[in-house]
Amino acid sequence: MVAAGVMSEVEAFRAVEWNVICILVGIWTIAAYFGKTGIPEWLAARAIRYSKGRVAVFCTLMGCIAGVLSMFIDNVVVILMMAPVIFQVTRRMKLESFPFLMFIGLCSNFYGTALLLGDLPPQMLHSVSGIEFLGFIWHEGRPSSFIILSIVFFAVVTIFFRRFRKTFGERRMSEEEIQSLLSEEPIRDKGFAWIVVGAFLGTVVAMSFRELIGVKLGFIALCGATSLVLILEIVRGRLRINAPSLEEVLSELDWRAIFFYILLFALVGGLQHSGIIRKMADVMVPIIKKNYILGASLVYWVTTPVVGIVEHDAYILTFLYVFRDLKVYYGLNPWPLYWALLWAGTLGSNLTVAGAPALLVALNLSEREDRRKIPLREFLSWSAPYVIYSHIFCFVLALLIWIIPLAP
């Protein structure tokens, strides 16, 4: 955009939403420490114990754990945390890892939009609309992302649990296999784990009350990460805490993704500066004004196939600005459109690896572990049903709670 003369380098810099970039860096830093505490492995061990070695129950519980973790941690990181435990179980049971990792990838990518911290789309919505952390639970007098997606998640997981029971039957691990998996304590340094969990919870609570504190979410996230680093450096020698070095943690952050998001904001800023986003809003106005319910439904169902083949973050960010302009220039309520875009964009990205990097990671790990290429047909046999079920359930709730009641 700068090279084309659409905007200056200063305007490109200002177009970047640095608040969101700071949220990403801060939360990812804390999450990197969290991944080294052993807590994810401890949760997986509890899943093994609670399932009593039943494969179908264990796989379902691992998907639920991955979903919950992804509300606060990047979904790719969640998969990397869960994979070693999955490999231990599948090797002992002589099972392929693909169904397990695929389900974990689908669940983690699904739940990342439930709250503000887990994925980029909700953070972009915060940037564009100003919605706060608690707004993802209850907004404008009605349930929003967390509650609606939790209902949908429970329904989809129940369906897939039945599929696992058909696939694995009553197959289970022996008591000896369970005990051997649980013999090693996953949390090796409880002091380190408590400090990281305390910093994580403190950061989340502070972000929940951002309006009272009066600072940006990005500032809170960076303060939380910085405080954690300083505390660990101070107590490392005194309390003999075995914590990773800051250099090790920073080297594990996905800096390519950070720079990609910076360029993405600059690109969309160029589209807005050139008037393209305003023109896109002008095109959509007649449809939405004539029939708001139909317009919001089209946004939902058109988004689904598109994000399955393109990077969904860029698509979502562009149309968030389009819907904001519908409010600014035409007085239309953007919230049903915001939610339709966000939910369809996230859930639809589960269709292919092109839409969801988390699924690409799950696919690569499983192919390496199982020593075979996963055919596209087999991949879609898992992703397509998950997307179809989640989309139908979510659309019904979005229609009843957000689209119909707020249609002009």
C-alpha positions as CSV (number, residue, x, y, z in Angstrom):
1,M,0.0,0.0,0.0
2,V,2.9,2.4,0.8
3,A,4.7,1.4,-2.4
4,A,1.5,1.9,-4.4
5,G,1.1,5.4,-3.0
6,V,-2.2,4.7,-1.3
7,M,-0.9,5.9,2.1
8,S,2.4,7.1,3.7
9,E,4.5,5.0,5.9
10,V,3.3,7.0,8.9
11,E,-0.3,6.3,8.0
12,A,0.5,2.6,7.6
13,F,2.1,2.6,11.1
14,R,-0.9,4.2,12.6
15,A,-3.2,1.7,10.8
16,V,-1.7,-1.1,12.8
17,E,-3.7,-1.9,16.0
18,W,-0.8,-2.0,18.3
19,N,-3.1,-2.7,21.3
20,V,-4.0,-6.1,19.7
21,I,-0.3,-6.8,18.9
22,C,0.5,-6.1,22.6
23,I,-2.3,-8.5,23.7
24,L,-0.9,-11.2,21.5
25,V,2.7,-10.8,22.6
26,G,1.8,-10.5,26.3
27,I,-0.6,-13.5,26.4
28,W,1.6,-15.7,24.2
29,T,4.5,-15.0,26.6
30,I,2.5,-16.1,29.6
31,A,1.2,-19.1,27.7
32,A,4.7,-20.1,26.8
33,Y,5.6,-20.3,30.5
34,F,2.3,-22.0,31.2
35,G,3.1,-24.8,28.7
36,K,6.3,-25.6,30.6
37,T,4.6,-25.9,34.0
38,G,3.3,-29.5,33.3
39,I,-0.3,-28.5,34.0
40,P,-1.5,-29.5,30.5
41,E,0.1,-32.9,31.1
42,W,-1.5,-33.0,34.6
43,L,-4.9,-32.3,33.1
44,A,-4.4,-35.1,30.5
45,A,-3.4,-37.5,33.3
46,R,-6.6,-36.6,35.1
47,A,-8.5,-37.4,31.9
48,I,-6.8,-40.8,31.7
49,R,-7.7,-41.5,35.4
50,Y,-11.3,-40.2,35.0
51,S,-11.9,-42.2,31.8
52,K,-10.7,-45.4,33.5
53,G,-8.7,-46.1,30.3
54,R,-11.8,-46.1,28.0
55,V,-10.5,-44.7,24.7
56,A,-13.8,-43.0,23.6
57,V,-14.1,-41.2,26.9
58,F,-10.5,-40.2,27.0
59,C,-10.5,-38.8,23.5
60,T,-13.7,-36.8,24.3
61,L,-12.2,-35.4,27.5
62,M,-9.0,-34.4,25.8
63,G,-11.1,-32.4,23.2
64,C,-12.9,-30.7,26.1
65,I,-9.6,-29.8,27.9
66,A,-8.2,-28.5,24.6
67,G,-11.3,-26.4,24.1
68,V,-11.1,-24.8,27.6
69,L,-7.4,-24.1,27.3
70,S,-7.8,-22.5,23.9
71,M,-10.1,-19.8,25.4
72,F,-6.9,-18.4,27.0
73,I,-4.1,-19.9,24.9
74,D,-3.4,-19.9,21.2
75,N,-4.8,-23.1,19.7
76,V,-1.6,-24.1,18.0
77,V,0.2,-24.0,21.4
78,V,-2.6,-26.1,22.9
79,I,-2.1,-28.8,20.3
80,L,1.7,-28.8,20.9
81,M,1.0,-29.2,24.6
82,M,-1.5,-32.1,24.2
83,A,0.4,-34.1,21.5
84,P,3.0,-35.8,23.7
85,V,0.3,-37.3,26.0
86,I,-1.7,-38.4,23.0
87,F,1.3,-40.1,21.5
88,Q,2.0,-42.0,24.8
89,V,-1.6,-43.3,24.9
90,T,-1.8,-44.3,21.2
91,R,1.6,-46.0,21.2
92,R,0.6,-48.2,24.2
93,M,-2.9,-48.9,22.6
94,K,-1.4,-49.4,19.1
95,L,-3.8,-46.9,17.7
96,E,-3.3,-44.1,15.2
97,S,-2.9,-40.6,16.6
98,F,-4.8,-38.9,13.8
99,P,-8.4,-39.1,15.2
100,F,-7.2,-37.9,18.6
101,L,-5.1,-35.0,17.3
102,M,-7.7,-34.0,14.7
103,F,-10.5,-33.8,17.3
104,I,-8.2,-31.8,19.6
105,G,-7.4,-29.4,16.8
106,L,-11.1,-29.0,15.9
107,C,-12.1,-28.3,19.5
108,S,-9.2,-25.9,20.2
109,N,-9.9,-23.9,17.0
110,F,-13.6,-23.9,17.8
111,Y,-13.4,-22.5,21.3
112,G,-10.8,-19.8,20.7
113,T,-13.5,-17.3,19.9
114,A,-15.5,-17.9,23.1
115,L,-13.5,-15.2,25.0
116,L,-11.3,-12.3,24.1
117,L,-7.9,-13.9,24.8
118,G,-7.8,-17.1,22.9
119,D,-7.6,-16.1,19.3
120,L,-7.1,-13.1,17.0
121,P,-10.7,-12.6,15.7
122,P,-12.2,-11.7,19.1
123,Q,-9.3,-9.3,19.7
124,M,-9.9,-7.7,16.3
125,L,-13.6,-7.3,17.3
126,H,-12.5,-5.6,20.5
127,S,-10.3,-3.3,18.4
128,V,-13.0,-2.4,15.9
129,S,-16.1,-2.2,18.2
130,G,-14.7,-1.6,21.7
131,I,-16.4,-4.6,23.2
132,E,-14.8,-5.5,26.6
133,F,-13.7,-8.9,28.1
134,L,-17.0,-9.5,29.9
135,G,-18.9,-8.5,26.7
136,F,-18.0,-11.9,25.3
137,I,-20.1,-13.5,28.0
138,W,-23.1,-11.1,28.1
139,H,-23.6,-8.1,25.8
140,E,-26.5,-5.7,25.2
141,G,-28.8,-7.6,27.5
142,R,-28.3,-11.0,25.9
143,P,-25.9,-14.0,25.9
144,S,-23.0,-13.6,23.6
145,S,-20.0,-15.6,22.4
146,F,-19.0,-17.7,25.5
147,I,-22.5,-18.9,26.4
148,I,-23.7,-19.6,22.8
149,L,-20.5,-21.3,21.8
150,S,-20.5,-23.4,25.0
151,I,-24.0,-24.7,24.2
152,V,-22.9,-25.5,20.6
153,F,-19.6,-27.1,21.8
154,F,-21.5,-29.4,24.3
155,A,-23.9,-30.5,21.5
156,V,-21.1,-31.2,19.0
157,V,-18.8,-33.0,21.5
158,T,-21.8,-35.3,22.5
159,I,-22.3,-36.2,18.8
160,F,-18.6,-37.0,18.4
161,F,-18.5,-39.0,21.6
162,R,-21.1,-41.3,20.0
163,R,-18.8,-41.6,17.0
164,F,-15.9,-42.5,19.2
165,R,-17.9,-45.2,20.9
166,K,-18.7,-46.7,17.5
167,T,-15.1,-46.4,16.3
168,F,-13.4,-47.7,19.5
169,G,-16.2,-49.6,21.1
170,E,-15.4,-50.5,24.7
171,R,-11.7,-50.6,24.1
172,R,-9.7,-49.5,27.1
173,M,-6.3,-49.5,28.6
174,S,-5.4,-52.0,31.2
175,E,-4.8,-51.0,34.8
176,E,-1.1,-51.6,34.4
177,E,-1.0,-49.3,31.3
178,I,-2.9,-46.6,33.2
179,Q,-0.6,-46.8,36.2
180,S,2.5,-46.7,34.0
181,L,1.2,-43.5,32.3
182,L,0.4,-41.9,35.7
183,S,3.6,-43.0,37.4
184,E,5.6,-39.8,36.5
185,E,4.6,-36.5,38.2
186,P,3.9,-34.1,35.3
187,I,4.3,-30.9,37.5
188,R,7.9,-31.1,38.4
189,D,8.2,-27.7,40.0
190,K,5.0,-26.7,41.9
191,G,6.4,-23.3,42.9
192,F,7.0,-22.4,39.3
193,A,3.5,-23.7,38.3
194,W,1.8,-21.6,41.1
195,I,3.6,-18.4,40.1
196,V,2.6,-18.8,36.4
197,V,-1.0,-19.7,37.2
198,G,-1.2,-16.7,39.6
199,A,0.2,-14.4,36.9
200,F,-2.2,-15.8,34.3
201,L,-5.3,-15.4,36.6
202,G,-4.2,-12.0,37.7
203,T,-3.9,-10.8,34.1
204,V,-7.3,-12.3,33.1
205,V,-8.9,-10.6,36.1
206,A,-7.3,-7.3,35.3
207,M,-8.4,-7.5,31.7
208,S,-12.0,-8.2,32.9
209,F,-12.0,-4.9,34.8
210,R,-10.2,-2.9,32.2
211,E,-12.8,-0.2,32.2
212,L,-12.3,0.4,35.9
213,I,-8.5,0.4,35.6
214,G,-8.7,2.7,32.6
215,V,-5.8,1.4,30.5
216,K,-5.6,-0.6,27.3
217,L,-5.9,-4.4,27.2
218,G,-2.5,-4.6,25.5
219,F,-0.9,-2.7,28.3
220,I,-2.4,-5.1,30.9
221,A,-1.2,-8.1,28.9
222,L,2.3,-6.8,28.6
223,C,2.3,-5.8,32.3
224,G,1.2,-9.3,33.2
225,A,3.9,-10.9,31.1
226,T,6.6,-8.5,32.3
227,S,5.6,-9.0,36.0
228,L,5.8,-12.8,35.5
229,V,9.3,-12.5,34.0
230,L,10.5,-10.2,36.7
231,I,9.1,-12.4,39.5
232,L,10.7,-15.6,38.1
233,E,14.0,-13.9,37.6
234,I,13.9,-12.6,41.2
235,V,12.9,-15.9,42.9
236,R,14.8,-18.2,40.6
237,G,18.0,-18.2,42.7
238,R,16.4,-17.6,46.1
239,L,13.7,-20.4,46.0
240,R,15.6,-22.6,43.5
241,I,12.7,-22.5,41.0
242,N,13.4,-24.4,37.8
243,A,12.0,-21.9,35.3
244,P,13.0,-21.6,31.6
245,S,15.0,-18.5,30.7
246,L,13.4,-15.5,29.0
247,E,15.5,-16.1,25.9
248,E,14.1,-19.7,25.6
249,V,10.5,-18.5,26.0
250,L,10.8,-15.6,23.5
251,S,12.5,-17.9,20.9
252,E,9.3,-20.1,21.0
253,L,6.9,-17.3,20.2
254,D,5.6,-17.3,16.7
255,W,7.2,-14.0,15.5
256,R,6.2,-14.7,11.9
257,A,2.6,-14.7,12.9
258,I,3.1,-11.4,14.8
259,F,4.7,-9.7,11.8
260,F,1.9,-11.2,9.6
261,Y,-0.7,-9.6,11.8
262,I,1.1,-6.2,11.7
263,L,1.1,-6.4,7.9
264,L,-2.5,-7.5,7.9
265,F,-3.6,-4.4,9.9
266,A,-1.6,-2.2,7.6
267,L,-3.2,-3.8,4.5
268,V,-6.7,-3.4,5.8
269,G,-5.9,0.2,6.8
270,G,-4.9,0.8,3.2
271,L,-8.2,-0.6,2.0
272,Q,-10.0,1.7,4.3
273,H,-7.8,4.7,3.4
274,S,-8.4,4.1,-0.3
275,G,-12.2,4.0,0.2
276,I,-12.6,0.3,-0.8
277,I,-14.2,-0.7,2.5
278,R,-16.7,2.2,2.2
279,K,-17.6,1.0,-1.3
280,M,-18.1,-2.5,0.0
281,A,-20.4,-1.2,2.7
282,D,-22.4,0.7,0.1
283,V,-22.9,-2.5,-1.9
284,M,-24.2,-4.3,1.1
285,V,-26.6,-1.6,2.3
286,P,-29.5,-2.3,-0.1
287,I,-29.6,-6.0,0.8
288,I,-29.4,-5.5,4.6
289,K,-31.8,-2.5,4.7
290,K,-34.4,-4.5,2.6
291,N,-34.2,-7.6,4.8
292,Y,-31.9,-7.5,7.7
293,I,-32.5,-11.1,8.7
294,L,-31.7,-12.3,5.2
295,G,-28.6,-10.1,5.1
296,A,-27.2,-11.4,8.4
297,S,-28.0,-14.9,7.3
298,L,-26.1,-14.4,4.0
299,V,-23.1,-13.1,6.0
300,Y,-23.1,-16.2,8.1
301,W,-23.5,-18.8,5.3
302,V,-21.3,-17.0,2.7
303,T,-18.5,-16.7,5.2
304,T,-18.5,-20.4,5.9
305,P,-17.1,-21.7,2.6
306,V,-14.9,-18.7,2.1
307,V,-12.9,-19.1,5.3
308,G,-12.4,-22.8,4.5
309,I,-10.1,-21.9,1.6
310,V,-8.6,-18.5,2.6
311,E,-6.9,-17.2,5.8
312,H,-9.9,-16.3,7.9
313,D,-8.2,-13.5,10.0
314,A,-7.8,-11.3,7.0
315,Y,-11.4,-11.9,5.8
316,I,-12.8,-11.3,9.3
317,L,-10.9,-8.1,9.9
318,T,-11.9,-6.6,6.5
319,F,-15.6,-7.2,7.1
320,L,-15.5,-6.0,10.7
321,Y,-14.5,-2.6,9.3
322,V,-17.3,-2.9,6.6
323,F,-19.9,-3.5,9.3
324,R,-18.6,-0.7,11.4
325,D,-19.1,1.6,8.5
326,L,-22.7,0.4,8.1
327,K,-23.3,1.8,11.6
328,V,-21.3,5.0,11.1
329,Y,-22.8,6.0,7.7
330,Y,-26.2,4.3,7.7
331,G,-27.2,3.8,11.4
332,L,-27.5,0.0,11.1
333,N,-27.0,-2.1,14.2
334,P,-23.7,-4.0,13.5
335,W,-23.8,-6.5,16.3
336,P,-25.8,-9.4,14.7
337,L,-23.5,-9.0,11.7
338,Y,-20.4,-8.9,13.9
339,W,-21.3,-12.1,15.7
340,A,-22.5,-13.8,12.5
341,L,-19.1,-13.0,10.9
342,L,-17.0,-14.0,13.9
343,W,-18.7,-17.3,14.6
344,A,-19.1,-18.4,11.0
345,G,-15.5,-17.3,10.3
346,T,-14.0,-19.3,13.1
347,L,-16.2,-22.4,12.8
348,G,-15.9,-22.5,9.0
349,S,-12.1,-22.3,9.2
350,N,-12.2,-25.8,10.7
351,L,-13.1,-27.2,7.3
352,T,-9.5,-27.3,5.9
353,V,-5.9,-26.7,6.9
354,A,-5.9,-23.5,4.7
355,G,-8.4,-21.9,7.1
356,A,-7.0,-23.1,10.4
357,P,-3.2,-23.4,11.0
358,A,-4.1,-25.5,14.1
359,L,-5.4,-28.2,11.9
360,L,-2.2,-28.1,9.8
361,V,-0.1,-28.6,12.9
362,A,-2.4,-31.5,14.0
363,L,-2.1,-33.1,10.6
364,N,1.6,-32.8,10.3
365,L,2.2,-34.2,13.8
366,S,-0.2,-37.1,13.2
367,E,1.4,-37.9,9.8
368,R,4.8,-37.9,11.4
369,E,3.7,-40.1,14.3
370,D,1.6,-42.6,12.2
371,R,4.1,-42.6,9.4
372,R,1.6,-42.2,6.6
373,K,0.0,-39.5,4.5
374,I,-3.6,-38.6,5.5
375,P,-5.8,-38.5,2.4
376,L,-8.0,-35.5,1.9
377,R,-11.1,-37.7,2.1
378,E,-10.2,-39.0,5.5
379,F,-9.4,-35.5,6.7
380,L,-12.8,-34.2,5.6
381,S,-14.6,-37.2,7.1
382,W,-13.7,-35.5,10.5
383,S,-13.7,-31.8,9.7
384,A,-16.8,-31.6,7.5
385,P,-19.2,-33.2,10.0
386,Y,-17.7,-31.0,12.8
387,V,-18.2,-27.9,10.8
388,I,-21.7,-28.8,9.6
389,Y,-23.0,-29.7,13.1
390,S,-21.4,-26.6,14.8
391,H,-22.6,-24.3,12.0
392,I,-26.2,-25.4,12.1
393,F,-26.5,-25.3,15.9
394,C,-24.7,-21.9,16.1
395,F,-26.9,-20.4,13.4
396,V,-30.1,-21.4,15.1
397,L,-28.9,-19.8,18.4
398,A,-27.6,-16.7,16.6
399,L,-30.9,-16.3,14.7
400,L,-33.0,-16.6,17.8
401,I,-30.9,-14.6,20.2
402,W,-29.2,-11.9,18.0
403,I,-30.5,-11.6,14.5
404,I,-34.3,-11.8,14.7
405,P,-34.7,-9.7,18.0
406,L,-32.4,-6.9,16.8
407,A,-33.6,-6.8,13.2
408,P,-35.1,-3.3,12.4
